[in-house]
Structure formats: C-alpha cells, structure tokens
Amino acid sequence: MEVITNVISNELLKKGISLLSLGINEYAWDKDNIKEIFEELSKRKIGILGGDVYKIENENIKMTFDSWYMNKDSSEEFYQKSKLRALRYIEDYEKNNCGEFIYTIVI
C-alpha cells in the first residue's frame, strides 16, 4: 500500500493539517484541497481506497469516526470510479453535517 504523502506534490502536502496531536501520523485536508489531491491522483491513475473524516471545532481536531471505503478491483477504470465515489461522499457529508471538516485519504 502506498502512502499519500509519497505521491502528492510538496505544494499540496504543505496545505495538509497534521494529525499528530491525535497520535496519528497522517495529514488531512479541507474539501477544496482534497479535490486537488483527487485530481493529482487521477492523473497518475492512482485509486482511492477510502478515507476518514475529522472535524475542526474551536481550533481543535476531533475524530468523527466517519469514513468511506471502496474495495479495489482489477478494472482499468478503478482510479476514476474511486475518485467519483470519494467526491460524492465528501459532498454528501458536508451537505448533511454542520461544521468544518478535514479528510484523510487511503490509497
């Protein structure tokens, strides 16, 4: 399994928010930046297996325990299907929940 920080540009990596305060060695991004990452992954034909949702509340990051996932298949179009599924999940999540959210990605 690849690590997201190894496959995205330094520019996008710098826009990430560290989750080390939660004891998690990952980065998360807001909706606008996550969309840029999805585009970058799609150009490289890298599929998105899932991700986790975190909420920013009073300048603190909180786990929501919400996530999405997709089973990898062998189709050539998996990277496109996974991008659409991830985008739909995030759009629906933000429409149905109040607050400021950030997202991690599993590739």
C-alpha positions as CSV (number, residue, x, y, z in Angstrom):
1,M,0.0,0.0,0.0
2,E,1.3,3.4,-0.9
3,V,1.4,6.4,1.4
4,I,-0.4,9.5,0.3
5,T,2.5,11.8,1.4
6,N,4.8,9.9,-1.0
7,V,2.7,10.5,-4.1
8,I,1.4,14.1,-3.9
9,S,3.2,17.3,-4.7
10,N,5.0,19.2,-1.9
11,E,2.7,22.1,-2.6
12,L,-0.4,20.0,-1.7
13,L,1.4,18.3,1.2
14,K,2.1,21.8,2.7
15,K,-1.6,22.5,2.7
16,G,-2.3,19.5,4.8
17,I,-3.1,19.6,8.5
18,S,-1.0,17.3,10.7
19,L,-3.0,14.8,12.9
20,L,0.0,14.2,15.3
21,S,-2.0,16.0,18.1
22,L,-4.3,13.0,17.9
23,G,-1.4,10.5,17.9
24,I,-2.0,9.8,14.2
25,N,1.0,10.1,11.8
26,E,-1.1,11.4,8.9
27,Y,-2.2,14.6,7.2
28,A,-5.8,15.7,6.4
29,W,-7.0,18.3,4.0
30,D,-10.1,20.5,3.7
31,K,-12.6,19.9,0.9
32,D,-11.0,22.2,-1.7
33,N,-7.5,20.8,-1.2
34,I,-8.7,17.2,-1.1
35,K,-10.3,17.8,-4.5
36,E,-6.9,19.0,-5.9
37,I,-5.4,15.8,-4.5
38,F,-8.0,13.6,-6.1
39,E,-7.2,15.3,-9.4
40,E,-3.5,14.7,-9.0
41,L,-4.1,11.1,-8.1
42,S,-6.4,10.6,-11.1
43,K,-3.8,12.0,-13.5
44,R,-1.4,9.4,-12.1
45,K,-4.1,6.7,-12.3
46,I,-3.9,6.0,-8.5
47,G,-7.1,4.8,-7.0
48,I,-8.6,6.0,-3.6
49,L,-9.4,3.1,-1.3
50,G,-11.1,5.4,1.3
51,G,-10.6,8.0,3.9
52,D,-11.5,9.3,7.3
53,V,-13.4,12.4,8.4
54,Y,-12.3,14.8,11.2
55,K,-14.0,17.9,12.5
56,I,-12.3,21.1,13.4
57,E,-14.0,22.6,16.5
58,N,-12.7,25.6,18.5
59,E,-9.3,25.2,16.7
60,N,-9.1,21.5,17.9
61,I,-9.3,18.5,15.6
62,K,-11.8,15.8,16.7
63,M,-12.4,12.4,15.3
64,T,-15.9,11.9,13.8
65,F,-15.4,8.1,13.4
66,D,-16.9,8.5,10.0
67,S,-15.2,7.1,6.9
68,W,-15.7,5.7,3.4
69,Y,-14.0,2.8,1.7
70,M,-14.0,1.0,-1.6
71,N,-12.8,-2.4,-2.4
72,K,-10.1,-2.3,-5.1
73,D,-10.9,-4.1,-8.3
74,S,-8.8,-5.0,-11.2
75,S,-10.6,-2.8,-13.7
76,E,-8.6,-0.2,-15.6
77,E,-11.1,2.4,-14.5
78,F,-10.8,1.8,-10.8
79,Y,-9.0,5.1,-10.2
80,Q,-11.8,7.0,-11.9
81,K,-14.6,5.2,-10.0
82,S,-12.8,5.6,-6.7
83,K,-12.4,9.4,-7.3
84,L,-16.1,9.8,-8.1
85,R,-17.1,7.8,-5.0
86,A,-14.8,9.8,-2.8
87,L,-16.0,13.1,-4.2
88,R,-19.7,12.1,-3.8
89,Y,-19.0,11.0,-0.2
90,I,-17.4,14.3,0.8
91,E,-20.0,16.4,-1.0
92,D,-22.9,14.5,0.7
93,Y,-21.1,14.6,4.1
94,E,-20.7,18.3,4.1
95,K,-24.3,18.8,2.9
96,N,-25.7,16.6,5.7
97,N,-23.4,17.7,8.6
98,C,-22.7,21.1,10.1
99,G,-19.2,22.3,10.8
100,E,-15.7,22.4,9.3
101,F,-14.3,19.1,8.2
102,I,-11.0,17.7,7.0
103,Y,-10.2,14.4,5.3
104,T,-7.5,11.8,5.2
105,I,-7.0,9.5,2.2
106,V,-6.1,5.9,1.9
107,I,-4.5,4.8,-1.4
